[in-house]
Amino acid sequence: MVSATKPIELYFWPTPNGRKISIMLEECGLSYDVKPINIWAGDQFAPDFLKISPNNRMPAIIDPDGPGGKPLSIFESGAILQYLGRKTRRFYPTGERARVKVDQWLFWQMAHLGPMAGQAHHFRVYKKPKIKYGVERYTREVSRLYRVMDTQLASQNFLAGRYSIADIACWPWIASWENQGQVLEDYPHLKEWFDRLSSRPAVQRGIAFGHDWTRTAKTASDRKQEWRIMFEQKHSPSTKSDKK
């Protein structure tokens, strides 16, 4: 276990991207304090949070025991996973060939699985009225990506050969397979992998909190309206100073 002088601050909401980091922190045995970022209430636009995550997205972390013993803030889940892997020397190999294997699948998740699964979820669950083209396009693309994983896992237990941050990055997105219009049993090797990770105590601890945070959230249409208003207010010329 790697111990810090103070717990790592995890700026979190229970989404797939947020759960990547809570799982990783549990797997590494690092102490951490959860700082909820209620994305329904617009916490991600708060000035103090934007200093940590300028793209107004969670997760983000502040490690009080960063390089040189000085605090370090990091945004973007992939960068956080790599940093924690280097910090603890766990789940992120030091050898270049092995690290490249992990990075390939980590960036595949960031560039493909996450965005496409998120779009499928949006068009299948949130978008009203339904847009057939969006539903079919993104459901079909997620199915293709699931097949890519299923093929990779046909000959090995983990995406890069050994359990790594690539697996940790992908698992929370597969956990929402139903909202993406998928049937996990259609991908037997992927399902075995998913079940294998689901049985890990650290994974179970990493997803054990936050399930009830959204139960009192507003309807999807109300949330969409709030997002639109916040975006327009944030980017409207009228909100900027006219002083020269």
Backbone as CSV, one residue per row, in Angstrom:
resi,resn,N_x,N_y,N_z,CA_x,CA_y,CA_z,C_x,C_y,C_z
1,MET,0.836,-1.188,0.000,0.000,0.000,0.000,0.878,1.246,0.000
2,VAL,0.479,2.256,-0.790,1.182,3.529,-0.799,0.382,4.506,0.043
3,SER,1.011,5.102,1.017,0.289,6.022,1.899,0.715,7.445,1.623
4,ALA,-0.207,8.370,1.716,0.073,9.783,1.551,-0.056,10.468,2.893
5,THR,0.527,11.681,2.988,0.406,12.417,4.234,-1.053,12.760,4.514
6,LYS,-1.812,13.000,3.449,-3.241,13.263,3.545,-3.939,12.449,2.464
7,PRO,-5.224,12.167,2.641,-5.941,11.409,1.601,-6.000,12.177,0.292
8,ILE,-6.019,11.448,-0.793,-6.262,12.045,-2.102,-7.697,12.553,-2.148
9,GLU,-7.900,13.720,-2.719,-9.245,14.268,-2.897,-9.773,13.804,-4.255
10,LEU,-10.895,13.109,-4.233,-11.517,12.607,-5.456,-12.789,13.396,-5.734
11,TYR,-12.788,14.147,-6.817,-13.967,14.911,-7.235,-14.769,13.999,-8.157
12,PHE,-15.972,13.628,-7.701,-16.622,12.403,-8.192,-18.123,12.578,-8.318
13,TRP,-18.676,11.907,-9.306,-20.108,11.633,-9.402,-20.227,10.215,-9.948
14,PRO,-21.270,9.463,-9.553,-21.329,8.038,-9.906,-21.670,7.781,-11.376
15,THR,-20.716,8.073,-12.240,-20.812,7.778,-13.666,-19.684,6.804,-14.012
16,PRO,-19.691,6.230,-15.214,-18.581,5.336,-15.568,-17.210,5.986,-15.421
17,ASN,-17.073,7.232,-15.852,-15.771,7.884,-15.738,-15.382,8.104,-14.277
18,GLY,-16.336,8.467,-13.446,-16.028,8.636,-12.029,-15.628,7.340,-11.374
19,ARG,-16.303,6.261,-11.745,-16.038,4.975,-11.094,-14.719,4.356,-11.530
20,LYS,-14.194,4.750,-12.677,-12.845,4.304,-13.019,-11.876,4.646,-11.884
21,ILE,-11.999,5.866,-11.367,-11.005,6.351,-10.420,-11.264,5.804,-9.022
22,SER,-12.516,5.683,-8.616,-12.778,5.099,-7.299,-12.317,3.644,-7.263
23,ILE,-12.501,2.918,-8.360,-12.013,1.532,-8.426,-10.485,1.508,-8.343
24,MET,-9.820,2.366,-9.115,-8.362,2.388,-9.113,-7.816,2.723,-7.732
25,LEU,-8.402,3.696,-7.054,-7.940,4.056,-5.719,-8.089,2.884,-4.757
26,GLU,-9.203,2.148,-4.890,-9.399,0.966,-4.040,-8.396,-0.127,-4.390
27,GLU,-8.175,-0.336,-5.670,-7.225,-1.373,-6.080,-5.811,-1.058,-5.575
28,CYS,-5.463,0.202,-5.542,-4.117,0.597,-5.128,-3.974,0.735,-3.613
29,GLY,-5.083,0.641,-2.887,-5.021,0.768,-1.446,-4.712,2.167,-0.971
30,LEU,-5.054,3.173,-1.771,-4.810,4.560,-1.407,-5.997,5.120,-0.630
31,SER,-5.735,5.898,0.388,-6.808,6.562,1.111,-7.278,7.762,0.304
32,TYR,-8.577,8.040,0.355,-9.114,9.157,-0.415,-10.401,9.669,0.217
33,ASP,-10.651,10.947,-0.006,-11.886,11.590,0.409,-12.684,11.940,-0.835
34,VAL,-13.967,11.580,-0.838,-14.828,11.856,-1.986,-15.427,13.251,-1.853
35,LYS,-15.265,14.045,-2.901,-15.857,15.377,-2.999,-16.931,15.315,-4.087
36,PRO,-18.200,15.176,-3.720,-19.240,15.031,-4.747,-19.316,16.248,-5.673
37,ILE,-19.389,15.976,-6.956,-19.615,17.004,-7.973,-20.946,16.668,-8.634
38,ASN,-22.003,17.286,-8.145,-23.351,16.987,-8.620,-23.534,17.583,-10.010
39,ILE,-23.409,16.739,-11.024,-23.479,17.233,-12.391,-24.894,17.662,-12.771
40,TRP,-25.905,17.179,-12.036,-27.275,17.627,-12.304,-27.486,19.054,-11.789
41,ALA,-26.794,19.402,-10.718,-26.950,20.727,-10.122,-25.967,21.742,-10.691
42,GLY,-25.065,21.309,-11.565,-24.130,22.233,-12.189,-22.873,22.493,-11.396
43,ASP,-22.542,21.588,-10.447,-21.321,21.794,-9.647,-20.074,21.862,-10.520
44,GLN,-20.124,21.231,-11.696,-18.942,21.187,-12.560,-18.590,22.551,-13.150
45,PHE,-19.510,23.523,-13.025,-19.255,24.867,-13.538,-18.772,25.828,-12.452
46,ALA,-18.669,25.342,-11.232,-18.234,26.204,-10.130,-16.799,26.674,-10.369
47,PRO,-16.511,27.953,-10.121,-15.157,28.486,-10.374,-14.057,27.702,-9.675
48,ASP,-14.287,27.282,-8.433,-13.246,26.542,-7.716,-12.953,25.208,-8.385
49,PHE,-14.007,24.550,-8.909,-13.777,23.274,-9.584,-13.087,23.478,-10.930
50,LEU,-13.411,24.571,-11.618,-12.784,24.838,-12.911,-11.285,25.073,-12.781
51,LYS,-10.834,25.472,-11.609,-9.397,25.620,-11.397,-8.699,24.255,-11.422
52,ILE,-9.444,23.220,-11.068,-8.901,21.861,-11.068,-9.156,21.177,-12.405
53,SER,-10.368,21.380,-12.936,-10.779,20.719,-14.176,-11.322,21.767,-15.144
54,PRO,-10.457,22.396,-15.942,-10.895,23.498,-16.801,-11.896,23.103,-17.879
55,ASN,-12.051,21.822,-18.143,-13.035,21.362,-19.122,-14.394,21.106,-18.484
56,ASN,-14.573,21.540,-17.243,-15.808,21.356,-16.460,-16.363,19.936,-16.547
57,ARG,-15.471,18.983,-16.307,-15.869,17.575,-16.263,-15.190,16.899,-15.077
58,MET,-15.929,16.012,-14.435,-15.298,15.164,-13.438,-15.056,13.806,-14.106
59,PRO,-14.170,12.969,-13.557,-13.503,13.097,-12.269,-12.249,13.969,-12.361
60,ALA,-11.797,14.374,-11.187,-10.508,15.034,-11.030,-9.998,14.634,-9.655
61,ILE,-8.708,14.784,-9.459,-8.145,14.491,-8.140,-7.159,15.580,-7.755
62,ILE,-6.955,15.721,-6.465,-5.822,16.469,-5.929,-5.058,15.507,-5.036
63,ASP,-3.803,15.288,-5.401,-2.931,14.452,-4.580,-2.072,15.379,-3.722
64,PRO,-2.314,15.433,-2.404,-1.519,16.334,-1.549,-0.067,15.911,-1.437
65,ASP,0.218,14.665,-1.806,1.579,14.132,-1.745,2.065,13.838,-3.155
66,GLY,2.023,14.876,-4.006,2.442,14.721,-5.382,3.951,14.715,-5.522
67,PRO,4.450,14.828,-6.743,5.896,14.828,-6.972,6.595,15.904,-6.138
68,GLY,7.673,15.510,-5.516,8.395,16.449,-4.672,7.694,16.768,-3.377
69,GLY,6.654,15.981,-3.050,5.913,16.228,-1.820,4.968,17.398,-1.899
70,LYS,4.736,17.936,-3.113,3.851,19.081,-3.285,2.523,18.627,-3.902
71,PRO,1.413,19.316,-3.579,0.108,18.928,-4.125,0.095,18.974,-5.652
72,LEU,-0.667,18.065,-6.244,-0.818,17.993,-7.694,-2.279,17.731,-8.017
73,SER,-2.866,18.553,-8.875,-4.235,18.325,-9.334,-4.202,17.786,-10.752
74,ILE,-5.107,16.851,-11.032,-5.157,16.196,-12.341,-6.607,16.062,-12.772
75,PHE,-6.897,16.409,-14.017,-8.205,16.116,-14.598,-8.022,15.167,-15.778
76,GLU,-9.110,14.600,-16.264,-9.170,13.559,-17.300,-8.842,12.191,-16.702
77,SER,-9.819,11.299,-16.809,-9.722,10.007,-16.128,-8.536,9.171,-16.614
78,GLY,-8.217,9.229,-17.908,-7.085,8.463,-18.398,-5.774,8.941,-17.799
79,ALA,-5.601,10.263,-17.715,-4.385,10.822,-17.122,-4.293,10.471,-15.640
80,ILE,-5.448,10.463,-14.957,-5.456,10.104,-13.534,-5.043,8.648,-13.351
81,LEU,-5.587,7.759,-14.180,-5.235,6.340,-14.071,-3.740,6.123,-14.304
82,GLN,-3.196,6.779,-15.311,-1.771,6.627,-15.572,-0.940,7.149,-14.398
83,TYR,-1.324,8.290,-13.859,-0.580,8.861,-12.735,-0.612,7.937,-11.525
84,LEU,-1.799,7.442,-11.191,-1.902,6.559,-10.030,-1.138,5.261,-10.263
85,GLY,-1.137,4.787,-11.509,-0.358,3.591,-11.827,1.129,3.812,-11.641
86,ARG,1.606,4.974,-12.090,3.027,5.282,-11.900,3.353,5.505,-10.421
87,LYS,2.459,6.174,-9.719,2.694,6.492,-8.309,2.836,5.233,-7.458
88,THR,1.956,4.266,-7.726,1.918,3.063,-6.894,2.682,1.898,-7.503
89,ARG,3.054,2.025,-8.776,3.683,0.919,-9.518,2.765,-0.305,-9.551
90,ARG,1.491,-0.036,-9.713,0.512,-1.117,-9.780,-0.389,-0.909,-10.994
91,PHE,-0.671,-2.012,-11.687,-1.641,-2.051,-12.787,-1.221,-1.208,-13.991
92,TYR,0.047,-0.757,-14.010,0.575,0.001,-15.142,2.050,-0.350,-15.257
93,PRO,2.406,-1.253,-16.172,3.769,-1.787,-16.206,4.812,-0.716,-16.490
94,THR,6.025,-0.982,-16.058,7.123,-0.049,-16.291,7.851,-0.339,-17.586
95,GLY,7.832,-1.596,-18.048,8.477,-1.944,-19.313,7.746,-1.317,-20.480
96,GLU,8.507,-0.806,-21.464,7.897,-0.062,-22.558,6.945,-0.912,-23.394
97,ARG,7.313,-2.138,-23.735,6.446,-2.971,-24.561,5.130,-3.287,-23.847
98,ALA,5.236,-3.631,-22.581,4.026,-3.940,-21.816,3.177,-2.690,-21.616
99,ARG,3.833,-1.552,-21.400,3.083,-0.304,-21.191,2.343,0.108,-22.458
100,VAL,2.978,-0.082,-23.613,2.312,0.252,-24.874,1.038,-0.578,-25.042
101,LYS,1.088,-1.840,-24.675,-0.108,-2.687,-24.771,-1.241,-2.120,-23.925
102,VAL,-0.906,-1.672,-22.723,-1.924,-1.096,-21.846,-2.436,0.223,-22.417
103,ASP,-1.515,1.091,-22.860,-1.912,2.400,-23.383,-2.836,2.272,-24.586
104,GLN,-2.574,1.286,-25.452,-3.441,1.102,-26.614,-4.894,0.930,-26.196
105,TRP,-5.126,0.070,-25.215,-6.493,-0.216,-24.809,-7.069,0.885,-23.924
106,LEU,-6.221,1.577,-23.178,-6.698,2.724,-22.412,-7.201,3.816,-23.351
107,PHE,-6.415,4.146,-24.368,-6.831,5.198,-25.290,-7.967,4.737,-26.191
108,TRP,-8.042,3.445,-26.459,-9.198,2.903,-27.186,-10.475,3.165,-26.390
109,GLN,-10.418,2.961,-25.099,-11.588,3.250,-24.266,-11.925,4.737,-24.301
110,MET,-10.911,5.579,-24.161,-11.150,7.017,-24.111,-11.699,7.554,-25.438
111,ALA,-11.216,7.021,-26.542,-11.580,7.548,-27.857,-12.793,6.871,-28.472
112,HIS,-13.074,5.622,-28.088,-14.110,4.860,-28.766,-15.197,4.354,-27.813
113,LEU,-14.841,3.462,-26.891,-15.865,2.833,-26.067,-16.661,3.850,-25.259
114,GLY,-15.980,4.744,-24.559,-16.682,5.722,-23.733,-17.580,6.644,-24.537
115,PRO,-17.047,7.349,-25.549,-17.896,8.264,-26.321,-19.063,7.577,-27.025
116,MET,-18.814,6.423,-27.630,-19.900,5.756,-28.365,-20.950,5.180,-27.420
117,ALA,-20.503,4.588,-26.303,-21.458,4.079,-25.319,-22.270,5.216,-24.723
118,GLY,-21.617,6.352,-24.478,-22.327,7.501,-23.946,-23.379,8.020,-24.908
119,GLN,-23.055,8.040,-26.207,-24.041,8.484,-27.199,-25.209,7.503,-27.297
120,ALA,-24.887,6.206,-27.259,-25.965,5.211,-27.294,-26.894,5.391,-26.097
121,HIS,-26.315,5.586,-24.929,-27.106,5.800,-23.716,-27.979,7.036,-23.886
122,HIS,-27.400,8.116,-24.399,-28.158,9.359,-24.563,-29.356,9.175,-25.491
123,PHE,-29.110,8.606,-26.669,-30.190,8.499,-27.649,-31.217,7.437,-27.262
124,ARG,-30.804,6.432,-26.525,-31.736,5.380,-26.128,-32.532,5.740,-24.879
125,VAL,-31.949,6.512,-23.959,-32.579,6.748,-22.658,-33.078,8.179,-22.489
126,TYR,-32.256,9.153,-22.848,-32.575,10.538,-22.515,-33.281,11.312,-23.619
127,LYS,-32.904,11.073,-24.879,-33.430,11.893,-25.952,-34.913,11.629,-26.179
128,LYS,-35.721,12.696,-26.052,-37.161,12.628,-26.301,-37.529,13.762,-27.257
129,PRO,-38.273,13.455,-28.332,-38.662,12.119,-28.766,-37.469,11.349,-29.336
130,LYS,-37.628,10.056,-29.435,-36.567,9.206,-29.933,-36.213,9.573,-31.384
131,ILE,-34.929,9.531,-31.666,-34.441,9.723,-33.030,-33.899,8.383,-33.507
132,LYS,-34.587,7.765,-34.448,-34.252,6.411,-34.876,-32.819,6.325,-35.380
133,TYR,-32.407,7.314,-36.155,-31.053,7.276,-36.713,-30.002,7.253,-35.599
134,GLY,-30.161,8.116,-34.587,-29.206,8.158,-33.489,-29.177,6.858,-32.699
135,VAL,-30.360,6.309,-32.417,-30.452,5.059,-31.666,-29.741,3.939,-32.419
136,GLU,-30.048,3.797,-33.703,-29.489,2.694,-34.477,-27.991,2.875,-34.710
137,ARG,-27.578,4.089,-35.030,-26.159,4.335,-35.325,-25.281,3.981,-34.129
138,TYR,-25.617,4.499,-32.957,-24.729,4.328,-31.809,-24.886,2.956,-31.161
139,THR,-26.072,2.385,-31.216,-26.230,1.019,-30.719,-25.407,0.053,-31.559
140,ARG,-25.430,0.259,-32.867,-24.660,-0.600,-33.777,-23.160,-0.429,-33.549
141,GLU,-22.711,0.799,-33.332,-21.284,1.030,-33.113,-20.818,0.434,-31.791
142,VAL,-21.648,0.537,-30.752,-21.278,-0.083,-29.477,-21.196,-1.598,-29.639
143,SER,-22.101,-2.176,-30.402,-22.044,-3.615,-30.662,-20.723,-3.989,-31.330
144,ARG,-20.278,-3.172,-32.280,-18.995,-3.434,-32.933,-17.844,-3.388,-31.928
145,LEU,-17.880,-2.403,-31.040,-16.814,-2.263,-30.044,-16.827,-3.418,-29.050
146,TYR,-18.000,-3.881,-28.689,-18.090,-5.051,-27.826,-17.458,-6.270,-28.503
147,ARG,-17.672,-6.386,-29.813,-17.081,-7.510,-30.547,-15.558,-7.395,-30.577
148,VAL,-15.058,-6.175,-30.667,-13.598,-5.976,-30.622,-13.049,-6.490,-29.299
149,MET,-13.709,-6.132,-28.200,-13.269,-6.610,-26.891,-13.415,-8.114,-26.777
150,ASP,-14.517,-8.639,-27.259,-14.762,-10.071,-27.167,-13.677,-10.856,-27.900
151,THR,-13.267,-10.363,-29.058,-12.205,-11.018,-29.821,-10.875,-10.947,-29.070
152,GLN,-10.574,-9.777,-28.509,-9.323,-9.626,-27.773,-9.271,-10.548,-26.562
153,LEU,-10.401,-10.741,-25.919,-10.463,-11.531,-24.689,-10.647,-13.027,-24.948
154,ALA,-10.743,-13.413,-26.198,-10.925,-14.834,-26.509,-9.693,-15.652,-26.141
155,SER,-8.516,-15.021,-26.160,-7.275,-15.757,-25.934,-6.532,-15.321,-24.675
156,GLN,-7.116,-14.417,-23.903,-6.447,-13.949,-22.694,-7.480,-13.417,-21.715
157,ASN,-7.112,-13.393,-20.437,-8.066,-13.014,-19.393,-8.286,-11.520,-19.293
158,PHE,-7.305,-10.721,-19.737,-7.391,-9.273,-19.603,-6.973,-8.612,-20.902
159,LEU,-7.358,-7.362,-21.087,-7.207,-6.711,-22.380,-5.756,-6.619,-22.838
160,ALA,-4.847,-6.334,-21.914,-3.433,-6.189,-22.271,-2.596,-7.355,-21.767
161,GLY,-3.255,-8.469,-21.490,-2.552,-9.663,-21.019,-2.654,-9.851,-19.522
162,ARG,-2.309,-8.800,-18.768,-2.429,-8.821,-17.310,-3.392,-7.715,-16.885
163,TYR,-3.992,-7.884,-15.724,-4.935,-6.896,-15.210,-4.255,-5.538,-15.117
164,SER,-4.921,-4.491,-15.654,-4.276,-3.190,-15.744,-5.313,-2.069,-15.729
165,ILE,-4.795,-0.846,-15.826,-5.686,0.313,-15.872,-6.568,0.290,-17.115
166,ALA,-6.195,-0.454,-18.144,-7.057,-0.576,-19.320,-8.346,-1.304,-18.964
167,ASP,-8.249,-2.369,-18.195,-9.440,-3.093,-17.743,-10.282,-2.221,-16.814
168,ILE,-9.609,-1.513,-15.912,-10.310,-0.649,-14.964,-11.063,0.449,-15.698
169,ALA,-10.484,0.970,-16.789,-11.139,2.019,-17.560,-12.371,1.515,-18.300
170,CYS,-12.320,0.276,-18.783,-13.416,-0.251,-19.601,-14.567,-0.807,-18.784
171,TRP,-14.277,-1.411,-17.635,-15.315,-2.130,-16.895,-16.543,-1.273,-16.584
172,PRO,-16.411,-0.025,-16.070,-17.623,0.734,-15.733,-18.520,1.022,-16.925
173,TRP,-17.937,1.100,-18.120,-18.767,1.325,-19.302,-19.532,0.066,-19.691
174,ILE,-18.921,-1.090,-19.556,-19.626,-2.334,-19.858,-20.722,-2.585,-18.837
175,ALA,-20.558,-2.081,-17.616,-21.563,-2.276,-16.569,-22.907,-1.672,-16.946
176,SER,-22.928,-0.765,-17.923,-24.180,-0.136,-18.370,-24.656,-0.719,-19.700
177,TRP,-24.363,-1.987,-19.939,-24.646,-2.582,-21.256,-26.122,-2.488,-21.629
178,GLU,-27.013,-2.622,-20.675,-28.444,-2.613,-21.007,-28.870,-1.271,-21.583
179,ASN,-28.385,-0.183,-21.004,-28.732,1.149,-21.507,-28.102,1.436,-22.865
180,GLN,-27.143,0.622,-23.252,-26.508,0.767,-24.559,-27.132,-0.164,-25.597
181,GLY,-28.180,-0.890,-25.193,-28.881,-1.771,-26.127,-28.155,-3.063,-26.416
182,GLN,-27.332,-3.533,-25.470,-26.548,-4.742,-25.684,-27.052,-5.881,-24.797
183,VAL,-26.737,-7.107,-25.204,-26.998,-8.305,-24.415,-25.646,-8.932,-24.136
184,LEU,-25.225,-8.910,-22.888,-23.858,-9.318,-22.564,-23.593,-10.769,-22.938
185,GLU,-24.621,-11.608,-22.878,-24.442,-13.021,-23.226,-24.086,-13.213,-24.701
186,ASP,-24.295,-12.197,-25.525,-23.922,-12.296,-26.935,-22.412,-12.234,-27.140
187,TYR,-21.700,-11.871,-26.086,-20.242,-11.710,-26.158,-19.632,-12.539,-25.022
188,PRO,-19.507,-13.847,-25.213,-19.170,-14.739,-24.100,-17.817,-14.449,-23.439
189,HIS,-16.810,-14.100,-24.232,-15.499,-13.822,-23.643,-15.525,-12.507,-22.875
190,LEU,-16.250,-11.550,-23.404,-16.421,-10.267,-22.708,-17.188,-10.461,-21.407
191,LYS,-18.208,-11.306,-21.447,-18.984,-11.551,-20.232,-18.123,-12.220,-19.160
192,GLU,-17.302,-13.174,-19.557,-16.414,-13.817,-18.583,-15.471,-12.791,-17.950
193,TRP,-14.938,-11.912,-18.773,-14.065,-10.834,-18.278,-14.825,-9.925,-17.318
194,PHE,-16.035,-9.543,-17.722,-16.841,-8.656,-16.885,-17.118,-9.310,-15.527
195,ASP,-17.491,-10.557,-15.538,-17.758,-11.270,-14.281,-16.486,-11.420,-13.449
196,ARG,-15.373,-11.648,-14.112,-14.099,-11.791,-13.417,-13.757,-10.509,-12.651
197,LEU,-13.935,-9.368,-13.306,-13.646,-8.100,-12.635,-14.690,-7.784,-11.572
198,SER,-15.934,-8.143,-11.850,-17.010,-7.846,-10.895,-16.804,-8.551,-9.565
199,SER,-16.082,-9.652,-9.584,-15.857,-10.419,-8.354,-14.689,-9.878,-7.530
200,ARG,-13.964,-8.918,-8.057,-12.824,-8.366,-7.326,-13.329,-7.472,-6.183
201,PRO,-12.862,-7.691,-4.955,-13.333,-6.879,-3.824,-13.114,-5.380,-4.029
202,ALA,-11.995,-4.993,-4.636,-11.723,-3.570,-4.833,-12.713,-2.948,-5.815
203,VAL,-13.102,-3.701,-6.839,-14.112,-3.210,-7.771,-15.435,-3.029,-7.038
204,GLN,-15.795,-3.975,-6.228,-17.040,-3.881,-5.462,-17.025,-2.691,-4.520
205,ARG,-15.886,-2.438,-3.876,-15.789,-1.275,-2.990,-15.840,0.024,-3.790
206,GLY,-15.232,0.004,-4.964,-15.171,1.212,-5.765,-16.501,1.669,-6.310
207,ILE,-17.468,0.761,-6.396,-18.795,1.135,-6.902,-19.856,1.080,-5.815
208,ALA,-19.431,0.953,-4.564,-20.384,0.726,-3.472,-21.117,1.989,-3.038
209,PHE,-20.634,3.156,-3.430,-21.277,4.396,-2.980,-21.747,5.200,-4.184
210,GLY,-22.705,6.058,-3.937,-23.202,6.957,-4.967,-24.447,6.499,-5.684
211,HIS,-24.885,5.252,-5.425,-26.050,4.743,-6.152,-27.316,5.544,-5.864
212,ASP,-27.436,6.061,-4.662,-28.660,6.774,-4.281,-28.558,8.273,-4.505
213,TRP,-27.448,8.758,-5.007,-27.274,10.200,-5.154,-28.212,10.802,-6.193
214,THR,-28.576,10.021,-7.197,-29.404,10.549,-8.281,-30.887,10.199,-8.122
215,ARG,-31.247,9.541,-7.035,-32.652,9.133,-6.884,-33.593,10.319,-6.776
216,THR,-33.115,11.413,-6.232,-33.957,12.602,-6.098,-33.711,13.601,-7.214
217,ALA,-32.937,13.183,-8.214,-32.638,14.075,-9.334,-33.904,14.367,-10.124
218,LYS,-33.860,15.428,-10.862,-35.010,15.827,-11.660,-35.126,14.933,-12.895
219,THR,-36.205,15.100,-13.621,-36.404,14.295,-14.817,-35.349,14.647,-15.846
220,ALA,-35.177,13.760,-16.816,-34.162,13.979,-17.844,-34.431,15.266,-18.622
221,SER,-35.711,15.559,-18.889,-36.020,16.767,-19.644,-35.687,18.018,-18.849
222,ASP,-35.931,17.991,-17.548,-35.576,19.126,-16.700,-34.075,19.315,-16.666
223,ARG,-33.330,18.210,-16.555,-31.880,18.303,-16.513,-31.344,18.865,-17.828
224,LYS,-31.918,18.407,-18.943,-31.472,18.893,-20.238,-31.700,20.399,-20.345
225,GLN,-32.825,20.882,-19.871,-33.114,22.306,-19.911,-32.121,23.080,-19.051
226,GLU,-31.791,22.543,-17.880,-30.822,23.202,-17.011,-29.450,23.272,-17.670
227,TRP,-29.036,22.165,-18.302,-27.739,22.169,-18.999,-27.719,23.239,-20.088
228,ARG,-28.828,23.339,-20.860,-28.890,24.318,-21.949,-28.785,25.734,-21.404
229,ILE,-29.526,26.003,-20.324,-29.498,27.341,-19.733,-28.109,27.674,-19.208
230,MET,-27.488,26.705,-18.503,-26.158,26.950,-17.958,-25.157,27.196,-19.081
231,PHE,-25.262,26.427,-20.168,-24.331,26.588,-21.281,-24.517,27.953,-21.925
232,GLU,-25.777,28.358,-22.144,-26.025,29.643,-22.783,-25.562,30.805,-21.909
233,GLN,-25.802,30.675,-20.591,-25.353,31.725,-19.684,-23.836,31.821,-19.668
234,LYS,-23.190,30.660,-19.706,-21.731,30.630,-19.626,-21.095,31.242,-20.861
235,HIS,-21.733,31.074,-22.037,-21.112,31.476,-23.287,-21.767,32.706,-23.923
236,SER,-22.805,33.231,-23.288,-23.486,34.389,-23.855,-22.610,35.626,-23.766
237,PRO,-22.534,36.435,-24.854,-21.739,37.667,-24.806,-22.197,38.625,-23.720
238,SER,-23.500,38.544,-23.366,-24.037,39.461,-22.370,-23.470,39.213,-20.990
239,THR,-22.868,38.024,-20.766,-22.307,37.723,-19.454,-20.856,38.163,-19.341
240,LYS,-20.302,38.647,-20.445,-18.915,39.087,-20.433,-18.838,40.597,-20.249
241,SER,-17.774,41.041,-19.663,-17.610,42.457,-19.396,-17.387,43.224,-20.696
242,ASP,-17.985,44.455,-20.796,-17.769,45.308,-21.948,-16.643,46.298,-21.728
243,LYS,-16.034,46.213,-20.542,-14.967,47.138,-20.227,-13.726,46.827,-21.048
244,LYS,-13.090,47.829,-21.525,-11.866,47.706,-22.310,-10.662,47.946,-21.414
